[in-house]
Amino acid sequence: MEEKISVIVPIYNVEKYLDRCIESILKQTYKNIEIILVDDGSTDNSGKMCDQFAKRDNRIKVIHKKNGGMSDARNVGLDFVSGEYIAFVDSDDWISPVMFERLYSILKKYKTEIVVCEPIYAYETYIDEQQFSGKSFELSKRKAIELLIEDRKFRSVVWNKLYARRLWADIRFPKGKHYEDVHIVYKIYDMCETISFLDQGLYYYFQRSQSIVHSTNFESHMELVHAVEERAKFLKLKYPDMTPRLSASVISSVLIVYRESGIYKIKIDKNTKKYMRKKINSYKRKNIFQYLSPRMKIEYVLYLITPEGLVKISKYIEKITKYLKKHNGRENS
């Protein structure tokens, strides 16, 4: 008998995308699942749609609650899970029909408590299909954490993973925070001995302009710096030799704030500039450069020359990046 997977879906005013999301979960080839839809006080038809889906399939549980944000909705979902494994799907995203079957098989193959797959970036007019090897492998906890800090293969998101329920016994998302995943994922990794990875795109990560990641709210971007710095302080105590790598991650988060301010034309006041300069100076070391991504190396050098120049050029880099993605991606008909 296959073990049950509990799928938590936090929902708030996404009636336009909800059908696509829930249908993709219902169509899973792995059938022993429960789907926990947490309606976080939606003011559109999302809540009614959840109830209609529950009438169609008895694997669906619906929880209606007052609006408390993404973290609160996920936490409520965690309190209702009954499966041996847990997965998260955001309500504007969708998943491959074989996602849970593949992740479960890899998890069992390597006898790990967490398995990670690749995301596929999806946009309104196209899907950025990439070539994946389909290969799987196992990594030590330390190596997985190193990759997590680099934010490449192992990104600080909760939705492209399958977890043993044990890992969430004492872990909850911080309420009222943006970038809540960054506060959580490294703690989950640190509880595992090894972590398995599947090089296959199974989670469709939808890029919509209204999302927090694309927010013009400056404070939401500053929260990324706070979350990354909190992670650095925690991991430095356990892995002191990772200090240069952790320092590079904090500097990268500050550079992202500069980048976002340029892209979304957010004015940075004098005090914030002073704060960010102090933050970069406190983490600046001779050996951090090797741990920056190629794009971050360019942005770091530009910042050292002129922070204002980094802000001004960011919007042009972003336009070029989007243009290349759109014309290299396959049109989704």
C-alpha positions as CSV (number, residue, x, y, z in Angstrom):
1,M,0.0,0.0,0.0
2,E,1.4,3.4,-1.0
3,E,1.9,5.8,1.9
4,K,-0.3,8.9,1.9
5,I,1.0,12.2,0.8
6,S,-0.7,15.4,2.3
7,V,-0.7,18.3,-0.2
8,I,-1.2,21.7,1.3
9,V,-2.5,24.5,-0.9
10,P,-2.8,28.0,0.6
11,I,-5.4,30.0,-1.3
12,Y,-6.2,33.7,-1.5
13,N,-8.1,35.4,-4.3
14,V,-6.8,33.2,-7.2
15,E,-10.1,32.3,-8.9
16,K,-8.4,32.9,-12.3
17,Y,-5.7,30.2,-11.6
18,L,-7.3,27.8,-9.1
19,D,-8.9,25.3,-11.5
20,R,-5.5,24.7,-13.2
21,C,-3.8,24.2,-9.9
22,I,-6.3,21.8,-8.3
23,E,-6.9,19.8,-11.5
24,S,-3.2,19.2,-11.8
25,I,-3.1,17.7,-8.3
26,L,-6.2,15.6,-8.8
27,K,-4.7,14.1,-12.0
28,Q,-1.6,12.7,-10.2
29,T,-0.7,9.2,-11.1
30,Y,0.1,8.7,-7.4
31,K,-3.4,8.3,-6.0
32,N,-3.0,8.0,-2.2
33,I,-3.1,11.7,-1.5
34,E,-5.1,14.1,0.6
35,I,-5.5,17.7,-0.6
36,I,-5.8,20.3,2.0
37,L,-7.2,23.6,0.6
38,V,-6.7,26.5,3.0
39,D,-9.0,29.4,2.0
40,D,-7.2,32.3,3.6
41,G,-10.3,34.6,3.7
42,S,-10.6,35.0,0.0
43,T,-13.0,37.8,-1.2
44,D,-13.5,36.4,-4.7
45,N,-15.0,33.1,-5.7
46,S,-11.9,31.0,-4.6
47,G,-13.6,29.8,-1.4
48,K,-16.7,28.6,-3.3
49,M,-14.6,26.9,-5.9
50,C,-12.8,25.0,-3.1
51,D,-16.1,23.7,-1.8
52,Q,-17.2,22.6,-5.2
53,F,-14.0,20.6,-5.7
54,A,-14.5,19.0,-2.3
55,K,-17.9,17.7,-3.5
56,R,-16.2,16.1,-6.5
57,D,-13.4,14.3,-4.7
58,N,-13.4,13.0,-1.1
59,R,-9.6,13.3,-0.9
60,I,-10.1,17.1,-0.6
61,K,-10.4,18.9,2.7
62,V,-11.3,22.5,2.8
63,I,-10.5,24.9,5.6
64,H,-11.9,28.4,5.6
65,K,-10.2,31.0,7.8
66,K,-9.7,34.7,8.3
67,N,-7.0,36.2,6.2
68,G,-3.6,35.8,7.9
69,G,-1.2,35.5,5.0
70,M,0.6,32.7,3.2
71,S,2.6,31.6,6.3
72,D,-0.5,31.4,8.5
73,A,-2.4,29.4,5.8
74,R,0.4,26.9,5.4
75,N,0.7,26.5,9.2
76,V,-3.1,25.8,9.5
77,G,-2.7,23.2,6.8
78,L,0.1,21.6,8.6
79,D,-2.1,21.2,11.7
80,F,-4.6,19.1,9.6
81,V,-2.2,16.7,7.7
82,S,-2.7,12.9,8.2
83,G,-0.2,11.6,5.6
84,E,3.2,10.2,6.1
85,Y,4.6,12.7,3.6
86,I,4.0,16.4,3.0
87,A,4.1,18.6,-0.1
88,F,3.2,22.2,-0.8
89,V,1.7,23.6,-4.0
90,D,1.0,27.4,-4.4
91,S,-2.4,28.1,-5.8
92,D,-1.3,30.0,-8.9
93,D,1.2,27.2,-9.8
94,W,0.6,23.7,-11.1
95,I,2.4,20.4,-11.2
96,S,3.2,17.5,-13.6
97,P,0.8,14.6,-13.3
98,V,3.8,12.3,-12.4
99,M,5.3,14.6,-9.8
100,F,4.4,12.7,-6.6
101,E,5.0,9.3,-8.2
102,R,8.5,10.3,-9.3
103,L,9.4,12.1,-6.0
104,Y,8.1,9.2,-3.9
105,S,10.0,6.6,-5.9
106,I,13.3,8.7,-5.6
107,L,12.8,9.2,-1.9
108,K,12.3,5.5,-1.4
109,K,15.2,4.6,-3.7
110,Y,17.7,6.6,-1.6
111,K,15.9,6.2,1.8
112,T,16.0,9.9,2.4
113,E,13.4,12.1,4.2
114,I,13.4,14.8,1.6
115,V,13.6,14.9,-2.2
116,V,13.9,17.9,-4.5
117,C,13.0,18.4,-8.2
118,E,13.5,21.2,-10.6
119,P,11.0,24.0,-11.2
120,I,9.8,25.1,-14.7
121,Y,9.3,28.8,-15.0
122,A,5.9,29.6,-16.6
123,Y,4.7,33.0,-17.8
124,E,1.5,34.4,-19.1
125,T,2.4,33.8,-22.8
126,Y,5.1,31.1,-22.7
127,I,6.7,28.3,-20.6
128,D,10.5,28.3,-20.3
129,E,11.0,24.6,-21.1
130,Q,14.5,23.4,-20.3
131,Q,16.3,20.2,-20.9
132,F,16.7,18.0,-17.8
133,S,18.7,14.8,-17.6
134,G,16.1,12.9,-15.6
135,K,18.9,11.6,-13.4
136,S,18.7,11.3,-9.6
137,F,21.4,11.4,-7.0
138,E,21.9,11.6,-3.2
139,L,23.9,14.4,-1.4
140,S,25.2,14.7,2.1
141,K,23.5,17.2,4.3
142,R,26.5,19.5,4.1
143,K,26.7,19.5,0.3
144,A,23.0,20.1,0.0
145,I,23.2,23.1,2.4
146,E,26.1,24.5,0.4
147,L,24.0,24.3,-2.7
148,L,21.1,25.9,-0.9
149,I,23.2,28.8,0.2
150,E,24.3,29.3,-3.5
151,D,20.6,29.4,-4.4
152,R,21.0,27.4,-7.6
153,K,20.0,23.8,-7.8
154,F,18.7,23.7,-4.2
155,R,16.6,26.9,-3.9
156,S,15.1,28.1,-0.6
157,V,11.5,27.3,-1.6
158,V,9.2,24.7,-0.1
159,W,7.1,23.8,-3.1
160,N,9.4,21.7,-5.3
161,K,10.0,19.1,-2.6
162,L,8.5,16.1,-0.9
163,Y,9.1,15.7,2.9
164,A,8.8,13.1,5.6
165,R,6.1,14.4,8.0
166,R,8.6,14.1,10.9
167,L,10.5,17.1,9.6
168,W,7.6,19.4,10.2
169,A,6.8,18.3,13.8
170,D,8.3,21.5,15.3
171,I,8.7,23.7,12.3
172,R,6.2,26.4,11.3
173,F,6.4,29.4,9.0
174,P,7.0,32.8,10.5
175,K,3.7,34.8,10.4
176,G,3.6,38.2,8.7
177,K,6.9,37.7,6.9
178,H,7.7,37.7,3.2
179,Y,10.3,35.2,1.9
180,E,9.0,32.9,4.6
181,D,10.5,29.9,2.8
182,V,14.0,31.3,3.3
183,H,13.4,31.2,7.1
184,I,12.4,27.5,6.9
185,V,14.2,25.4,4.3
186,Y,17.7,25.4,5.8
187,K,16.3,24.2,9.2
188,I,14.6,21.3,7.4
189,Y,17.8,20.4,5.6
190,D,19.8,20.5,8.8
191,M,17.5,17.7,10.3
192,C,18.4,15.3,7.5
193,E,21.4,13.1,7.1
194,T,21.2,13.0,3.3
195,I,19.0,14.6,0.7
196,S,18.0,13.2,-2.7
197,F,17.6,15.2,-5.9
198,L,15.8,14.6,-9.2
199,D,17.0,16.5,-12.2
200,Q,13.5,16.7,-13.8
201,G,11.1,19.7,-14.1
202,L,7.9,18.7,-12.4
203,Y,6.7,21.9,-10.7
204,Y,5.4,24.8,-12.9
205,Y,6.3,28.0,-11.1
206,F,4.0,30.7,-12.5
207,Q,5.5,34.2,-12.7
208,R,2.7,36.8,-12.3
209,S,3.4,40.4,-11.8
210,Q,1.3,40.7,-8.6
211,S,3.3,38.2,-6.7
212,I,5.5,39.1,-3.7
213,V,8.6,38.3,-5.7
214,H,7.7,41.0,-8.2
215,S,6.5,43.4,-5.6
216,T,7.2,47.2,-5.6
217,N,7.0,47.1,-1.8
218,F,10.5,47.9,-0.7
219,E,10.1,46.4,2.8
220,S,9.3,43.0,1.3
221,H,12.6,43.0,-0.5
222,M,14.5,44.1,2.6
223,E,12.9,41.1,4.4
224,L,15.0,38.9,2.1
225,V,18.2,40.4,3.6
226,H,16.9,39.8,7.1
227,A,16.0,36.1,6.3
228,V,19.3,35.4,4.6
229,E,21.3,37.0,7.5
230,E,19.3,34.9,10.0
231,R,20.2,31.8,8.1
232,A,23.8,32.8,7.9
233,K,24.0,33.3,11.7
234,F,22.4,29.9,12.4
235,L,24.6,27.9,10.0
236,K,27.8,29.7,10.9
237,L,27.5,28.2,14.4
238,K,27.3,24.7,13.1
239,Y,29.6,25.1,10.0
240,P,32.1,27.8,10.8
241,D,34.2,27.0,7.8
242,M,31.2,28.0,5.6
243,T,31.6,31.6,6.7
244,P,32.8,33.0,3.4
245,R,30.0,31.2,1.5
246,L,27.4,32.5,4.0
247,S,28.8,36.0,3.8
248,A,28.5,35.9,0.0
249,S,24.9,34.9,0.4
250,V,24.1,37.9,2.6
251,I,25.9,40.3,0.2
252,S,23.9,38.7,-2.7
253,S,20.7,39.4,-0.9
254,V,21.6,43.1,-0.6
255,L,22.6,43.3,-4.2
256,I,19.1,41.8,-5.1
257,V,17.5,44.7,-3.2
258,Y,19.5,47.2,-5.3
259,R,18.5,45.2,-8.4
260,E,14.8,45.2,-7.6
261,S,14.9,48.9,-6.7
262,G,16.2,49.6,-10.2
263,I,13.8,47.3,-12.0
264,Y,10.7,48.6,-10.2
265,K,11.9,52.1,-9.8
266,I,11.8,52.1,-6.0
267,K,13.5,55.0,-4.4
268,I,16.0,54.1,-1.7
269,D,16.3,56.7,1.1
270,K,19.6,57.8,2.5
271,N,19.3,55.9,5.7
272,T,18.6,52.6,3.9
273,K,21.5,53.1,1.6
274,K,23.7,53.7,4.6
275,Y,22.3,50.5,6.3
276,M,22.9,48.4,3.2
277,R,26.4,49.8,2.7
278,K,27.2,48.9,6.4
279,K,25.7,45.4,5.8
280,I,27.9,44.7,2.8
281,N,31.0,46.1,4.5
282,S,30.4,43.9,7.6
283,Y,30.2,40.7,5.4
284,K,32.9,41.7,2.8
285,R,35.9,39.3,2.8
286,K,38.7,38.6,0.4
287,N,37.5,35.1,-0.4
288,I,33.8,35.7,-0.9
289,F,34.0,36.5,-4.6
290,Q,34.4,32.8,-5.6
291,Y,31.0,32.0,-4.0
292,L,29.0,34.6,-5.9
293,S,27.1,33.5,-9.0
294,P,28.3,34.9,-12.4
295,R,25.5,37.5,-12.4
296,M,26.2,38.5,-8.8
297,K,30.0,38.9,-9.5
298,I,29.1,41.5,-12.2
299,E,26.6,43.2,-9.9
300,Y,29.1,43.2,-7.0
301,V,31.9,44.8,-9.0
302,L,29.4,47.4,-10.3
303,Y,28.3,48.1,-6.8
304,L,31.9,48.6,-5.6
305,I,32.3,51.1,-8.4
306,T,29.0,52.9,-8.0
307,P,25.9,51.6,-6.2
308,E,23.8,54.1,-8.2
309,G,25.1,52.7,-11.4
310,L,23.9,49.2,-10.3
311,V,20.4,50.6,-9.7
312,K,20.3,52.3,-13.1
313,I,21.6,49.4,-15.2
314,S,19.4,46.7,-13.5
315,K,16.3,47.5,-15.4
316,Y,18.1,47.2,-18.7
317,I,19.7,43.8,-17.7
318,E,16.2,42.6,-16.7
319,K,14.7,43.7,-20.0
320,I,17.4,41.8,-21.9
321,T,16.9,38.7,-19.7
322,K,13.2,38.7,-20.2
323,Y,13.6,39.2,-24.0
324,L,16.0,36.2,-24.2
325,K,13.8,34.0,-22.0
326,K,10.7,34.8,-24.1
327,H,12.3,34.1,-27.4
328,N,14.2,31.1,-26.2
329,G,11.3,29.6,-24.4
330,R,8.7,27.4,-26.2
331,E,5.4,29.1,-26.8
332,N,2.7,27.3,-24.8
333,S,-0.3,26.8,-27.0
